[in-house]
Amino acid sequence: MKDESINSRENTVAAPLRSIRLPSVLFAAVAILPLVGCASGGPVLSVRETPPPELLGAKQIDPAMRERILRAVDQDANERVLRDNLKQHPDNIDAAIGLTKVLLAQKRPDEALDVLDRLLLGAPGSLRALNAKAVVLDVQGRHDAAQALYRQALKIEPENEMLRHNLRLSLSL
């Protein structure tokens, strides 16, 4: 009888354990199977970050394209700031000359001349504006017009070394 009670007790305890083990074993198998694929050596997706030179193909960017990108990002922002400043203060010589430099760097001398012409309407005797306009005219190859502006400015201030130097350079071109 003692053996019977032990057997029946084992059966009552073992039955619930078997019912708990089966789902646990199935869950463990389902969880481990995908991990086996990671160690298989087959193709695996990677989430590594691509370094910037590879991403941009920096070694293969055409210098002209690089210049356009830089201009679009940096110089255009600077140009907008200078133009906004000139809208608020049309007589700001520093902003006008700064914008002129940006436009010349972008090979837009006609726009640079427009900026300087608007500035000269408000300040016709500004030596800096006259000099800047003459420099732009020299850049365009319009040396006679540039020399006339240098001479006009030198009438206002005959001893100005910057104007005299630029006039000599213009005459040598």
Long-range contacts (C-beta under 8 A, 24 or more apart in sequence): 71-106, 75-102, 75-105, 75-106, 78-102, 79-103, 79-106, 86-115, 90-118, 90-119, 90-122, 91-119, 91-122, 91-123, 93-119, 93-123, 93-126, 93-128, 93-129, 96-129, 96-132, 97-128, 97-129, 97-132, 100-132, 100-136, 104-136, 104-139, 109-136, 109-139, 109-140, 112-136, 113-137, 125-156, 127-153, 127-156, 127-157, 127-160, 127-163, 131-162, 131-163, 131-166, 134-166, 134-170, 135-166, 138-166, 138-169, 138-170, 138-173, 143-170, 143-171, 143-173, 146-170, 147-171
